[in-house]
Amino acid sequence: MSRVGKKPVAIPSGVTAKVDGQTIALKGGKGELKFVVPDDVSVSMEDGAVAVAPRSETKRARAMWGMSRAQINNLVRGVTTGFEKKLEITGVGYKAAVAGKNLQLSLGYSHDINYPIPAGVTIVTPKPTEITISGIDKQQVGQVAAEIRSYRGPEPYKGKGVKYAGEFIFRKEGKKK
């Protein structure tokens, strides 16, 4: 049984939730988000909260039950406070800057990398070695952060590259002569 799915998602004041069949739409101060709940799960509004319940006792229905509840909770959090990821750049000459609708990355290659900033995501570079990614969709913010990190992931010998803020990089010793 899902322990996550049992707890209904409370809808705070200032957020409107609308359930239409398998689709739930939330509108808040930051924007509007929708989620289509899988057919294995039923969703309903009860006492100012969204309740999720499985339609059957199959393994897939139980898995979708907890996942759907977590997705709806992320929607509520997204339209109220939003999500944020921070990246740190380490390396001599490595830097980032926002130029119009592109993020320009200098990561030690022979050319700069121009990453187009997708709609719904805000990228800020408070310092040339820091990138802050924010938006209302948790999946989209995480995907953008992962794509930027993939251009030059942190290497284990000197720690150069792009890493998440607070990420531990296991360092290797290197060869001895």
DOTOR-339640 format. One line per 2 residues: number of its first residue (from 1); for each residue x, y, z of C-alpha. Coordinates in Angstrom, 3 decimals. Layout:
BEGIN
NUM	X/Y/Z ~ ... .
***
This chain:
BEGIN
1	0.000/0.000/0.000 ~ 1.190/3.492/-0.805 .
3	1.903/5.617/2.215 ~ 2.458/8.677/0.040 .
5	-0.830/8.263/-1.833 ~ -3.003/8.009/1.280 .
7	-2.401/11.609/2.322 ~ -4.542/14.117/0.388 .
9	-2.814/17.163/-1.149 ~ -3.975/20.339/0.599 .
11	-4.740/23.265/-1.712 ~ -3.497/26.524/-0.112 .
13	-5.378/29.807/-0.341 ~ -4.673/31.663/-3.571 .
15	-4.530/28.435/-5.583 ~ -7.499/27.165/-7.571 .
17	-7.735/23.483/-8.443 ~ -10.068/22.016/-11.054 .
19	-10.544/18.292/-11.618 ~ -11.984/17.357/-15.022 .
21	-12.036/13.572/-15.475 ~ -8.398/12.431/-15.334 .
23	-6.989/15.967/-15.769 ~ -6.183/18.252/-12.867 .
25	-5.450/21.939/-13.502 ~ -3.937/24.227/-10.872 .
27	-3.666/27.988/-11.081 ~ -1.681/30.080/-8.628 .
29	0.397/33.215/-8.244 ~ 3.319/31.889/-10.330 .
31	1.304/30.425/-13.211 ~ -0.844/27.529/-14.353 .
33	0.000/23.806/-14.600 ~ -1.899/20.694/-15.720 .
35	-1.390/16.993/-15.093 ~ -3.174/14.015/-16.644 .
37	-3.550/11.289/-14.017 ~ -3.010/7.690/-15.265 .
39	-6.143/5.573/-15.795 ~ -5.152/3.259/-12.916 .
41	-5.852/6.063/-10.431 ~ -8.950/8.162/-9.650 .
43	-8.660/11.768/-8.490 ~ -11.276/13.872/-6.670 .
45	-11.672/17.117/-4.712 ~ -12.590/16.645/-1.032 .
47	-12.727/19.431/1.594 ~ -10.292/21.781/-0.160 .
49	-7.819/18.983/-0.880 ~ -7.125/16.660/-3.795 .
51	-7.541/12.976/-2.935 ~ -5.997/10.218/-5.042 .
53	-7.100/6.583/-4.898 ~ -6.223/3.441/-6.892 .
55	-8.971/1.906/-9.058 ~ -7.700/-1.657/-8.439 .
57	-5.176/-3.487/-6.272 ~ -2.646/-4.241/-9.023 .
59	1.029/-3.480/-8.556 ~ 0.926/-0.827/-11.310 .
61	-2.125/0.887/-9.757 ~ -0.383/1.108/-6.381 .
63	2.757/2.542/-8.039 ~ 0.763/5.110/-10.007 .
65	-1.161/6.041/-6.844 ~ 1.915/7.356/-5.011 .
67	3.441/8.857/-8.160 ~ 0.246/10.757/-9.012 .
69	-0.038/12.164/-5.509 ~ 3.606/13.311/-5.610 .
71	3.092/14.919/-9.050 ~ 0.020/16.825/-7.819 .
73	1.949/17.976/-4.742 ~ 4.745/19.222/-7.042 .
75	2.168/21.148/-9.094 ~ 0.844/22.845/-5.960 .
77	4.365/23.724/-4.822 ~ 5.262/24.947/-8.324 .
79	2.363/27.398/-8.655 ~ 2.921/28.758/-5.123 .
81	6.706/28.970/-4.618 ~ 8.339/27.497/-7.736 .
83	11.484/25.393/-8.012 ~ 15.152/26.307/-8.212 .
85	18.397/24.501/-9.036 ~ 21.877/25.947/-8.664 .
87	24.935/24.923/-10.640 ~ 28.570/25.746/-9.910 .
89	31.318/25.982/-12.525 ~ 34.885/25.078/-11.530 .
91	37.923/25.473/-13.775 ~ 40.311/28.121/-15.062 .
93	38.534/30.166/-17.725 ~ 35.244/28.328/-17.276 .
95	32.327/30.760/-17.072 ~ 28.687/31.357/-17.971 .
97	26.697/34.428/-18.995 ~ 23.131/35.058/-20.108 .
99	23.034/36.758/-23.522 ~ 19.457/37.509/-24.586 .
101	17.543/34.227/-24.793 ~ 20.710/32.096/-24.691 .
103	23.039/30.898/-21.972 ~ 26.614/31.261/-23.192 .
105	28.995/28.726/-21.654 ~ 32.807/28.769/-21.892 .
107	33.862/25.314/-20.703 ~ 37.345/24.818/-22.115 .
109	36.304/23.747/-25.591 ~ 37.549/25.458/-28.766 .
111	34.147/27.170/-29.029 ~ 31.531/28.635/-26.702 .
113	28.323/26.687/-26.155 ~ 25.065/28.597/-26.698 .
115	22.209/26.929/-24.811 ~ 18.759/28.303/-25.785 .
117	16.728/29.037/-22.649 ~ 13.360/27.220/-22.926 .
119	10.036/28.960/-22.246 ~ 8.891/28.711/-18.634 .
121	12.447/28.638/-17.247 ~ 14.482/31.567/-15.944 .
123	18.284/31.376/-15.886 ~ 20.351/33.895/-13.930 .
125	24.134/34.093/-13.522 ~ 24.841/36.069/-10.315 .
127	28.561/35.317/-10.771 ~ 30.326/33.993/-13.885 .
129	30.844/30.695/-12.020 ~ 27.263/30.261/-10.762 .
131	24.045/29.446/-12.626 ~ 20.596/29.641/-11.021 .
133	17.743/27.911/-12.861 ~ 14.173/28.556/-11.699 .
135	10.639/27.846/-12.902 ~ 7.274/26.405/-11.895 .
137	7.659/22.942/-13.470 ~ 9.960/20.721/-11.383 .
139	10.636/18.296/-14.232 ~ 11.558/21.063/-16.676 .
141	13.871/22.830/-14.202 ~ 15.662/19.547/-13.434 .
143	15.942/18.659/-17.126 ~ 17.494/22.035/-18.007 .
145	19.976/21.708/-15.125 ~ 20.909/18.177/-16.245 .
147	21.410/19.290/-19.871 ~ 23.692/22.179/-18.847 .
149	25.668/19.875/-16.521 ~ 26.080/17.320/-19.322 .
151	28.137/19.734/-21.455 ~ 31.095/19.304/-19.072 .
153	30.389/17.114/-16.049 ~ 32.785/17.302/-13.107 .
155	35.882/15.162/-13.539 ~ 37.315/13.243/-10.563 .
157	40.961/14.378/-10.684 ~ 40.826/18.173/-10.442 .
159	37.072/18.630/-10.006 ~ 36.783/20.812/-13.108 .
161	33.406/21.110/-14.811 ~ 29.780/21.930/-14.036 .
163	28.243/20.453/-10.880 ~ 25.120/20.908/-8.783 .
165	25.520/23.186/-5.751 ~ 26.349/20.982/-2.778 .
167	27.169/17.936/-4.924 ~ 30.069/15.842/-3.626 .
169	32.607/14.872/-6.270 ~ 34.543/11.738/-5.363 .
171	38.155/12.685/-6.032 ~ 40.786/10.289/-7.336 .
173	44.441/10.449/-6.441 ~ 46.073/10.085/-9.873 .
175	49.163/8.185/-10.964 ~ 52.329/8.177/-8.918 .
177	55.752/8.216/-10.531 .
***
